[in-house]
Amino acid sequence: MKIGLALSGGGFKGAAHIGILEELEKFHIKPEIVSGVSAGAMVGLLYCEGGSMLVNRFFQELEYRNIVSRKNLLRQKNPDKILSQIAELLKELVETKDIKDLKIKFITAATDIVSGKLIVFDSGDPIAAVLASSSYPGVFSPVKKEEMILADGGILNNMPADLLRKNGAEFVIGSCLNTLATMDEEKTGRTATLSRSIEIMISDFDRRQVEFCDYVFFPPLNNFKWYDFEHTKDMLHTGRVYAGDHIDDLMAEIYKKTPKNLIEKILGK
């Protein structure tokens, strides 16, 4: 049985994906195909290159090099410089030059704002694809490629579980960073309403993709925003605790939906 893993976007909430990846490795659950957009694209690429240890190293290096901090962000008149620094770090960590040559099959996607279509990448330069998928509108500039202008993949599909099904995944695991909490009724100003509207749209996109999953992790991140880079460690810890508390639920679903003679093969034993 072919296992797929879908990693949602969510900005710096992406650190919470690490806990899920670590638990999958601990229990010998080995996805044969991974999809992700935006933050999920970065995490997915690193995971497919070198496992959860490489993902951890990425976030540690972000902090060590002070690439992303409130002080650094406020000093930057052009946020694209930060994305360029992240790109350089990814180039140091990812040696594979073509997506199709990664250790685990990887799929990511970006939105062509010219045609309004989702552009899927399963081959080509992995860094370029991930950067296009991570170009959050209004923060980072879109990426020009041929006749296309590419922006964040989450505009159209924030947790691409459907792409896993289309590529033959029989059991799909999702990691969703965008649960929707009840809004504080007092926060109804224009900026708060705009932010809330985006949260509602993304949450709705994710709910549609949940239908393609057999099991979904929903780490409780309602107290964090996608840009809360100063709380990366807290989000990472939250993801680890949640994954540890729910890995047995995933295992139960795997055993329930898998013939007994295939269990050991799936778990890599």
Short mmCIF file of the C-alpha atoms (twelve columns), coordinates in Angstrom:
data_MODEL
# 
_entry.id   MODEL 
# 
loop_
_atom_site.group_PDB 
_atom_site.id 
_atom_site.type_symbol 
_atom_site.label_atom_id 
_atom_site.label_alt_id 
_atom_site.label_comp_id 
_atom_site.label_asym_id 
_atom_site.label_seq_id 
_atom_site.Cartn_x 
_atom_site.Cartn_y 
_atom_site.Cartn_z 
_atom_site.pdbx_PDB_model_num 
ATOM 1   C CA . MET A 1   0.000   0.000  0.000   1 
ATOM 2   C CA . LYS A 2   1.425   3.341  -1.100  1 
ATOM 3   C CA . ILE A 3   1.422   5.932  1.694   1 
ATOM 4   C CA . GLY A 4   1.262   9.653  0.916   1 
ATOM 5   C CA . LEU A 5   1.867   12.638 3.190   1 
ATOM 6   C CA . ALA A 6   0.307   16.096 2.594   1 
ATOM 7   C CA . LEU A 7   1.833   19.091 4.412   1 
ATOM 8   C CA . SER A 8   -0.242  22.262 4.538   1 
ATOM 9   C CA . GLY A 9   1.015   25.799 4.248   1 
ATOM 10  C CA . GLY A 10  0.985   28.045 7.285   1 
ATOM 11  C CA . GLY A 11  4.070   30.254 7.383   1 
ATOM 12  C CA . PHE A 12  6.196   29.722 10.472  1 
ATOM 13  C CA . LYS A 13  3.570   27.363 11.827  1 
ATOM 14  C CA . GLY A 14  5.391   24.934 9.524   1 
ATOM 15  C CA . ALA A 15  7.695   24.157 12.444  1 
ATOM 16  C CA . ALA A 16  4.827   22.109 13.889  1 
ATOM 17  C CA . HIS A 17  5.137   19.671 10.977  1 
ATOM 18  C CA . ILE A 18  8.418   18.470 12.493  1 
ATOM 19  C CA . GLY A 19  6.702   16.650 15.344  1 
ATOM 20  C CA . ILE A 20  4.527   14.695 12.922  1 
ATOM 21  C CA . LEU A 21  7.554   13.755 10.799  1 
ATOM 22  C CA . GLU A 22  9.490   12.590 13.861  1 
ATOM 23  C CA . GLU A 23  6.627   10.383 15.023  1 
ATOM 24  C CA . LEU A 24  6.247   8.838  11.576  1 
ATOM 25  C CA . GLU A 25  9.947   7.951  11.600  1 
ATOM 26  C CA . LYS A 26  9.785   6.624  15.147  1 
ATOM 27  C CA . PHE A 27  6.988   4.241  14.180  1 
ATOM 28  C CA . HIS A 28  8.641   3.289  10.858  1 
ATOM 29  C CA . ILE A 29  5.860   4.807  8.772   1 
ATOM 30  C CA . LYS A 30  7.533   5.674  5.482   1 
ATOM 31  C CA . PRO A 31  5.617   7.807  2.984   1 
ATOM 32  C CA . GLU A 32  6.472   6.998  -0.612  1 
ATOM 33  C CA . ILE A 33  5.201   10.351 -1.838  1 
ATOM 34  C CA . VAL A 34  4.986   13.781 -0.167  1 
ATOM 35  C CA . SER A 35  3.154   16.923 -1.259  1 
ATOM 36  C CA . GLY A 36  3.241   20.412 0.212   1 
ATOM 37  C CA . VAL A 37  2.828   24.077 -0.595  1 
ATOM 38  C CA . SER A 38  4.305   27.231 0.942   1 
ATOM 39  C CA . ALA A 39  5.785   26.296 4.345   1 
ATOM 40  C CA . GLY A 40  4.730   22.713 3.658   1 
ATOM 41  C CA . ALA A 41  6.761   22.843 0.446   1 
ATOM 42  C CA . MET A 42  9.939   23.838 2.276   1 
ATOM 43  C CA . VAL A 43  9.425   21.223 4.972   1 
ATOM 44  C CA . GLY A 44  8.457   18.597 2.404   1 
ATOM 45  C CA . LEU A 45  11.510  19.217 0.242   1 
ATOM 46  C CA . LEU A 46  13.880  18.978 3.201   1 
ATOM 47  C CA . TYR A 47  12.152  15.845 4.486   1 
ATOM 48  C CA . CYS A 48  12.375  14.145 1.094   1 
ATOM 49  C CA . GLU A 49  16.071  15.054 0.933   1 
ATOM 50  C CA . GLY A 50  17.193  14.114 4.438   1 
ATOM 51  C CA . GLY A 51  14.353  13.257 6.813   1 
ATOM 52  C CA . SER A 52  13.198  15.107 9.920   1 
ATOM 53  C CA . MET A 53  16.782  15.772 11.034  1 
ATOM 54  C CA . LEU A 54  17.343  18.000 8.003   1 
ATOM 55  C CA . VAL A 55  14.078  19.851 8.657   1 
ATOM 56  C CA . ASN A 56  15.205  20.467 12.233  1 
ATOM 57  C CA . ARG A 57  18.548  21.729 11.022  1 
ATOM 58  C CA . PHE A 58  16.842  24.178 8.682   1 
ATOM 59  C CA . PHE A 59  14.880  25.825 11.504  1 
ATOM 60  C CA . GLN A 60  17.944  25.844 13.756  1 
ATOM 61  C CA . GLU A 61  19.975  27.585 11.059  1 
ATOM 62  C CA . LEU A 62  17.229  30.164 10.501  1 
ATOM 63  C CA . GLU A 63  17.554  31.123 14.152  1 
ATOM 64  C CA . TYR A 64  21.344  30.825 14.385  1 
ATOM 65  C CA . ARG A 65  21.917  33.014 11.326  1 
ATOM 66  C CA . ASN A 66  19.271  35.484 12.446  1 
ATOM 67  C CA . ILE A 67  17.707  35.254 8.989   1 
ATOM 68  C CA . VAL A 68  14.236  35.822 10.365  1 
ATOM 69  C CA . SER A 69  13.690  37.898 13.490  1 
ATOM 70  C CA . ARG A 70  11.545  40.895 14.349  1 
ATOM 71  C CA . LYS A 71  14.644  43.118 14.361  1 
ATOM 72  C CA . ASN A 72  15.811  41.800 11.002  1 
ATOM 73  C CA . LEU A 73  12.372  42.065 9.425   1 
ATOM 74  C CA . LEU A 74  11.852  45.647 10.572  1 
ATOM 75  C CA . ARG A 75  15.197  46.653 9.089   1 
ATOM 76  C CA . GLN A 76  14.394  45.107 5.742   1 
ATOM 77  C CA . LYS A 77  12.776  47.500 3.312   1 
ATOM 78  C CA . ASN A 78  12.604  44.629 0.846   1 
ATOM 79  C CA . PRO A 79  11.315  41.343 2.378   1 
ATOM 80  C CA . ASP A 80  12.483  39.541 -0.786  1 
ATOM 81  C CA . LYS A 81  16.009  39.714 0.645   1 
ATOM 82  C CA . ILE A 82  14.880  37.458 3.481   1 
ATOM 83  C CA . LEU A 83  13.451  34.974 0.993   1 
ATOM 84  C CA . SER A 84  16.780  35.105 -0.871  1 
ATOM 85  C CA . GLN A 85  18.621  34.236 2.345   1 
ATOM 86  C CA . ILE A 86  16.251  31.332 2.922   1 
ATOM 87  C CA . ALA A 87  16.937  30.204 -0.651  1 
ATOM 88  C CA . GLU A 88  20.690  30.228 -0.008  1 
ATOM 89  C CA . LEU A 89  20.195  28.135 3.120   1 
ATOM 90  C CA . LEU A 90  18.060  25.648 1.195   1 
ATOM 91  C CA . LYS A 91  20.776  25.388 -1.465  1 
ATOM 92  C CA . GLU A 92  23.294  24.489 1.246   1 
ATOM 93  C CA . LEU A 93  21.062  21.797 2.698   1 
ATOM 94  C CA . VAL A 94  19.572  20.280 -0.469  1 
ATOM 95  C CA . GLU A 95  22.128  18.694 -2.792  1 
ATOM 96  C CA . THR A 96  19.620  17.134 -5.192  1 
ATOM 97  C CA . LYS A 97  19.285  19.224 -8.344  1 
ATOM 98  C CA . ASP A 98  16.043  17.832 -9.738  1 
ATOM 99  C CA . ILE A 99  12.829  17.117 -7.833  1 
ATOM 100 C CA . LYS A 100 12.448  13.750 -9.520  1 
ATOM 101 C CA . ASP A 101 15.782  12.591 -8.055  1 
ATOM 102 C CA . LEU A 102 14.895  13.152 -4.391  1 
ATOM 103 C CA . LYS A 103 15.008  10.152 -2.051  1 
ATOM 104 C CA . ILE A 104 11.234  10.347 -1.627  1 
ATOM 105 C CA . LYS A 105 8.910   11.413 -4.453  1 
ATOM 106 C CA . PHE A 106 7.923   15.044 -3.898  1 
ATOM 107 C CA . ILE A 107 5.239   17.257 -5.404  1 
ATOM 108 C CA . THR A 108 4.693   20.952 -4.825  1 
ATOM 109 C CA . ALA A 109 2.601   23.616 -6.529  1 
ATOM 110 C CA . ALA A 110 2.330   27.361 -7.095  1 
ATOM 111 C CA . THR A 111 -0.428  29.598 -8.383  1 
ATOM 112 C CA . ASP A 112 -0.066  31.256 -11.778 1 
ATOM 113 C CA . ILE A 113 -1.737  34.602 -11.145 1 
ATOM 114 C CA . VAL A 114 -1.933  35.247 -14.903 1 
ATOM 115 C CA . SER A 115 -4.096  32.221 -15.753 1 
ATOM 116 C CA . GLY A 116 -5.447  31.601 -12.247 1 
ATOM 117 C CA . LYS A 117 -4.353  27.957 -12.476 1 
ATOM 118 C CA . LEU A 118 -2.458  25.715 -10.089 1 
ATOM 119 C CA . ILE A 119 0.947   24.789 -11.512 1 
ATOM 120 C CA . VAL A 120 2.257   21.461 -10.234 1 
ATOM 121 C CA . PHE A 121 5.971   20.684 -9.972  1 
ATOM 122 C CA . ASP A 122 7.197   17.086 -9.813  1 
ATOM 123 C CA . SER A 123 10.459  17.682 -11.681 1 
ATOM 124 C CA . GLY A 124 12.931  20.506 -12.232 1 
ATOM 125 C CA . ASP A 125 14.836  22.767 -9.845  1 
ATOM 126 C CA . PRO A 126 13.522  21.982 -6.327  1 
ATOM 127 C CA . ILE A 127 14.620  25.289 -4.784  1 
ATOM 128 C CA . ALA A 128 12.979  27.374 -7.520  1 
ATOM 129 C CA . ALA A 129 9.740   25.391 -7.200  1 
ATOM 130 C CA . VAL A 130 9.617   25.764 -3.430  1 
ATOM 131 C CA . LEU A 131 10.344  29.496 -3.589  1 
ATOM 132 C CA . ALA A 132 7.515   30.000 -6.072  1 
ATOM 133 C CA . SER A 133 5.185   28.000 -3.852  1 
ATOM 134 C CA . SER A 134 6.201   30.131 -0.840  1 
ATOM 135 C CA . SER A 135 5.768   33.597 -2.388  1 
ATOM 136 C CA . TYR A 136 3.048   34.820 -0.043  1 
ATOM 137 C CA . PRO A 137 1.028   37.613 -1.733  1 
ATOM 138 C CA . GLY A 138 1.664   41.080 -0.379  1 
ATOM 139 C CA . VAL A 139 4.845   39.994 1.413   1 
ATOM 140 C CA . PHE A 140 7.111   38.421 -1.205  1 
ATOM 141 C CA . SER A 141 7.252   39.197 -4.914  1 
ATOM 142 C CA . PRO A 142 5.846   36.572 -7.296  1 
ATOM 143 C CA . VAL A 143 8.285   34.523 -9.376  1 
ATOM 144 C CA . LYS A 144 8.363   34.917 -13.160 1 
ATOM 145 C CA . LYS A 145 8.729   31.690 -15.144 1 
ATOM 146 C CA . GLU A 146 8.253   31.702 -18.900 1 
ATOM 147 C CA . GLU A 147 4.783   33.202 -19.474 1 
ATOM 148 C CA . MET A 148 3.711   32.597 -15.890 1 
ATOM 149 C CA . ILE A 149 3.828   34.740 -12.760 1 
ATOM 150 C CA . LEU A 150 3.883   32.350 -9.806  1 
ATOM 151 C CA . ALA A 151 2.740   33.005 -6.254  1 
ATOM 152 C CA . ASP A 152 1.911   30.981 -3.157  1 
ATOM 153 C CA . GLY A 153 0.428   27.560 -3.884  1 
ATOM 154 C CA . GLY A 154 -1.907  27.997 -0.935  1 
ATOM 155 C CA . ILE A 155 -3.966  30.516 -2.915  1 
ATOM 156 C CA . LEU A 156 -5.643  27.575 -4.652  1 
ATOM 157 C CA . ASN A 157 -4.663  24.469 -2.686  1 
ATOM 158 C CA . ASN A 158 -3.188  24.794 0.789   1 
ATOM 159 C CA . MET A 159 -2.867  21.066 1.580   1 
ATOM 160 C CA . PRO A 160 -2.565  19.171 -1.709  1 
ATOM 161 C CA . ALA A 161 -3.773  15.746 -0.645  1 
ATOM 162 C CA . ASP A 162 -5.640  15.372 -3.938  1 
ATOM 163 C CA . LEU A 163 -2.322  15.429 -5.806  1 
ATOM 164 C CA . LEU A 164 -1.223  12.409 -3.794  1 
ATOM 165 C CA . ARG A 165 -4.335  10.484 -4.819  1 
ATOM 166 C CA . LYS A 166 -3.739  11.419 -8.449  1 
ATOM 167 C CA . ASN A 167 -0.221  9.996  -8.114  1 
ATOM 168 C CA . GLY A 168 -1.329  6.646  -6.758  1 
ATOM 169 C CA . ALA A 169 -1.294  7.115  -2.974  1 
ATOM 170 C CA . GLU A 170 -3.629  4.595  -1.351  1 
ATOM 171 C CA . PHE A 171 -3.389  5.823  2.251   1 
ATOM 172 C CA . VAL A 172 -3.013  9.587  2.723   1 
ATOM 173 C CA . ILE A 173 -1.843  11.276 5.921   1 
ATOM 174 C CA . GLY A 174 -2.410  15.015 6.281   1 
ATOM 175 C CA . SER A 175 -0.751  17.565 8.537   1 
ATOM 176 C CA . CYS A 176 -3.022  20.625 8.729   1 
ATOM 177 C CA . LEU A 177 -1.813  23.798 10.442  1 
ATOM 178 C CA . ASN A 178 -4.931  25.908 9.951   1 
ATOM 179 C CA . THR A 179 -7.789  25.071 12.287  1 
ATOM 180 C CA . LEU A 180 -10.310 27.876 12.701  1 
ATOM 181 C CA . ALA A 181 -11.010 29.234 16.185  1 
ATOM 182 C CA . THR A 182 -13.996 31.366 17.132  1 
ATOM 183 C CA . MET A 183 -13.316 35.046 16.494  1 
ATOM 184 C CA . ASP A 184 -13.206 37.660 19.230  1 
ATOM 185 C CA . GLU A 185 -16.340 39.710 18.513  1 
ATOM 186 C CA . GLU A 186 -14.583 42.931 19.510  1 
ATOM 187 C CA . LYS A 187 -12.012 42.586 16.727  1 
ATOM 188 C CA . THR A 188 -14.077 43.810 13.778  1 
ATOM 189 C CA . GLY A 189 -11.886 46.580 12.375  1 
ATOM 190 C CA . ARG A 190 -10.930 46.562 8.698   1 
ATOM 191 C CA . THR A 191 -7.516  44.964 9.222   1 
ATOM 192 C CA . ALA A 192 -8.864  42.336 11.622  1 
ATOM 193 C CA . THR A 193 -11.724 41.544 9.250   1 
ATOM 194 C CA . LEU A 194 -9.346  41.141 6.313   1 
ATOM 195 C CA . SER A 195 -7.079  38.840 8.326   1 
ATOM 196 C CA . ARG A 196 -10.070 36.828 9.517   1 
ATOM 197 C CA . SER A 197 -11.415 36.510 5.977   1 
ATOM 198 C CA . ILE A 198 -8.115  35.033 4.788   1 
ATOM 199 C CA . GLU A 199 -8.118  32.589 7.713   1 
ATOM 200 C CA . ILE A 200 -11.666 31.470 6.827   1 
ATOM 201 C CA . MET A 201 -10.780 30.924 3.158   1 
ATOM 202 C CA . ILE A 202 -7.641  28.938 3.957   1 
ATOM 203 C CA . SER A 203 -9.488  26.842 6.527   1 
ATOM 204 C CA . ASP A 204 -12.178 26.077 3.961   1 
ATOM 205 C CA . PHE A 205 -9.560  25.058 1.382   1 
ATOM 206 C CA . ASP A 206 -8.002  22.704 3.915   1 
ATOM 207 C CA . ARG A 207 -11.354 21.144 4.833   1 
ATOM 208 C CA . ARG A 208 -11.884 20.226 1.185   1 
ATOM 209 C CA . GLN A 209 -8.519  18.490 1.092   1 
ATOM 210 C CA . VAL A 210 -9.231  16.595 4.310   1 
ATOM 211 C CA . GLU A 211 -11.731 14.572 2.274   1 
ATOM 212 C CA . PHE A 212 -8.809  13.069 0.342   1 
ATOM 213 C CA . CYS A 213 -7.052  11.960 3.551   1 
ATOM 214 C CA . ASP A 214 -7.373  8.790  5.590   1 
ATOM 215 C CA . TYR A 215 -6.011  10.490 8.694   1 
ATOM 216 C CA . VAL A 216 -5.176  14.123 9.484   1 
ATOM 217 C CA . PHE A 217 -3.070  15.658 12.253  1 
ATOM 218 C CA . PHE A 218 -4.442  19.005 13.483  1 
ATOM 219 C CA . PRO A 219 -1.842  20.472 15.874  1 
ATOM 220 C CA . PRO A 220 -3.538  23.188 18.009  1 
ATOM 221 C CA . LEU A 221 -1.999  26.398 16.675  1 
ATOM 222 C CA . ASN A 222 -4.902  28.813 17.007  1 
ATOM 223 C CA . ASN A 223 -2.899  31.038 19.351  1 
ATOM 224 C CA . PHE A 224 -0.249  31.605 16.681  1 
ATOM 225 C CA . LYS A 225 -0.183  33.551 13.420  1 
ATOM 226 C CA . TRP A 226 1.684   32.494 10.280  1 
ATOM 227 C CA . TYR A 227 4.201   35.301 10.827  1 
ATOM 228 C CA . ASP A 228 4.964   34.485 14.507  1 
ATOM 229 C CA . PHE A 229 8.603   33.630 13.783  1 
ATOM 230 C CA . GLU A 230 9.560   34.548 17.347  1 
ATOM 231 C CA . HIS A 231 7.437   31.649 18.582  1 
ATOM 232 C CA . THR A 232 8.886   29.004 16.261  1 
ATOM 233 C CA . LYS A 233 10.163  26.902 19.181  1 
ATOM 234 C CA . ASP A 234 6.750   27.042 20.850  1 
ATOM 235 C CA . MET A 235 5.029   25.894 17.666  1 
ATOM 236 C CA . LEU A 236 7.591   23.127 17.188  1 
ATOM 237 C CA . HIS A 237 6.969   21.955 20.765  1 
ATOM 238 C CA . THR A 238 3.200   22.093 20.261  1 
ATOM 239 C CA . GLY A 239 3.509   19.936 17.152  1 
ATOM 240 C CA . ARG A 240 5.679   17.382 18.948  1 
ATOM 241 C CA . VAL A 241 3.330   17.051 21.919  1 
ATOM 242 C CA . TYR A 242 0.273   16.770 19.685  1 
ATOM 243 C CA . ALA A 243 1.877   14.201 17.380  1 
ATOM 244 C CA . GLY A 244 2.997   12.079 20.325  1 
ATOM 245 C CA . ASP A 245 -0.530  12.140 21.736  1 
ATOM 246 C CA . HIS A 246 -2.167  11.154 18.432  1 
ATOM 247 C CA . ILE A 247 0.226   8.763  16.709  1 
ATOM 248 C CA . ASP A 248 -1.717  5.800  18.132  1 
ATOM 249 C CA . ASP A 249 -4.844  7.064  16.363  1 
ATOM 250 C CA . LEU A 250 -2.970  7.020  13.060  1 
ATOM 251 C CA . MET A 251 -1.632  3.539  13.751  1 
ATOM 252 C CA . ALA A 252 -5.170  2.328  14.438  1 
ATOM 253 C CA . GLU A 253 -6.331  3.683  11.064  1 
ATOM 254 C CA . ILE A 254 -3.428  2.013  9.277   1 
ATOM 255 C CA . TYR A 255 -4.181  -1.344 10.887  1 
ATOM 256 C CA . LYS A 256 -7.898  -0.945 10.210  1 
ATOM 257 C CA . LYS A 257 -7.483  -0.271 6.494   1 
ATOM 258 C CA . THR A 258 -4.590  -2.580 5.717   1 
ATOM 259 C CA . PRO A 259 -4.570  -6.341 5.136   1 
ATOM 260 C CA . LYS A 260 -2.593  -8.050 7.897   1 
ATOM 261 C CA . ASN A 261 -0.040  -9.509 5.487   1 
ATOM 262 C CA . LEU A 262 0.940   -5.996 4.387   1 
ATOM 263 C CA . ILE A 263 1.321   -4.346 7.807   1 
ATOM 264 C CA . GLU A 264 4.971   -5.239 8.310   1 
ATOM 265 C CA . LYS A 265 5.847   -4.151 4.776   1 
ATOM 266 C CA . ILE A 266 4.138   -0.789 5.223   1 
ATOM 267 C CA . LEU A 267 5.832   -0.112 8.550   1 
ATOM 268 C CA . GLY A 268 9.211   -0.999 7.121   1 
ATOM 269 C CA . LYS A 269 9.884   -3.892 9.484   1 
# 
